[in-house]
Amino acid sequence: MANTFKANLRANIITSGNTVYTCPSATQSTLIGLSLANKSSGTVTANAYITRSSVDYALICMAPILSGSSLIVVGAEQKVVLEANDILKVVASANGSVDCVASLLEIT
């Protein structure tokens, strides 16, 4: 088994589903960090979810992020396991207002 750390970065998240990461086939991944940063001048909200077999499972819904601040969706003791073909997506309430950093450990 090979373990590989990944950092997936997405700038300017928009109001429709932004794919941040897709777990490759024959792989399991551990989401060890998910941070969302508001770079706009006003408060925005954000959603993060995992899509598995065309069903969305929420990690966080309509979470407010103040201007100039960030939200740690996954971190510290919390980890999330992704199975093969799971998709991590993020949505913001205003186009281009949020950047996303996802840290993962892929196990193949």
SVG drawing of the C-alpha trace seen along z (x, -y; Angstrom):
<svg xmlns="http://www.w3.org/2000/svg" viewBox="-29 -45 33 47">
<polyline fill="none" stroke="black" stroke-width="0.4" points="0.0,0.0 1.2,-3.4 0.4,-6.5 0.5,-9.9 -0.3,-13.3 -2.2,-15.7 -3.1,-19.4 -5.9,-20.4 -6.4,-24.1 -9.3,-25.9 -9.5,-29.7 -12.7,-31.7 -15.3,-29.2 -18.6,-29.8 -22.3,-29.3 -22.6,-26.0 -20.9,-22.7 -17.1,-23.1 -15.3,-19.8 -12.3,-20.2 -11.3,-16.5 -12.3,-13.2 -11.1,-10.1 -9.4,-7.8 -10.7,-4.3 -9.0,-1.6 -8.1,-4.2 -9.3,-5.4 -8.5,-8.9 -8.6,-10.6 -9.6,-14.2 -7.4,-15.6 -8.1,-19.3 -10.6,-21.5 -10.3,-25.3 -12.5,-27.9 -11.3,-31.6 -13.6,-34.6 -11.7,-37.1 -14.6,-39.4 -15.7,-42.6 -18.8,-41.1 -20.0,-38.0 -20.7,-34.9 -22.0,-31.5 -20.6,-28.2 -21.5,-24.6 -19.2,-21.6 -20.4,-18.1 -19.4,-14.7 -21.1,-13.2 -21.3,-9.4 -23.4,-7.5 -25.1,-10.8 -26.2,-11.5 -24.9,-14.6 -23.9,-14.2 -23.3,-17.5 -20.2,-18.3 -21.5,-21.8 -24.5,-23.9 -24.9,-27.6 -22.0,-28.3 -21.3,-32.1 -17.7,-33.2 -17.0,-36.8 -15.0,-39.1 -11.3,-38.4 -11.8,-35.2 -11.7,-31.5 -13.7,-28.5 -12.1,-25.1 -14.6,-22.6 -12.4,-19.5 -9.3,-19.6 -7.7,-18.9 -9.1,-15.5 -11.8,-15.3 -11.1,-13.3 -13.3,-12.2 -12.8,-9.0 -13.5,-9.1 -14.1,-6.0 -13.2,-5.4 -15.1,-7.8 -16.4,-10.0 -16.3,-13.7 -15.6,-16.6 -17.5,-19.7 -17.7,-23.3 -20.2,-26.0 -20.2,-29.7 -23.0,-32.2 -21.2,-34.7 -19.1,-33.9 -15.3,-34.3 -15.6,-35.1 -14.1,-32.0 -10.8,-30.0 -10.5,-26.4 -7.6,-24.3 -8.1,-20.5 -5.4,-18.3 -5.8,-14.6 -3.9,-11.3 -4.5,-8.9 -4.1,-5.2 -3.7,-2.9"/>
</svg>
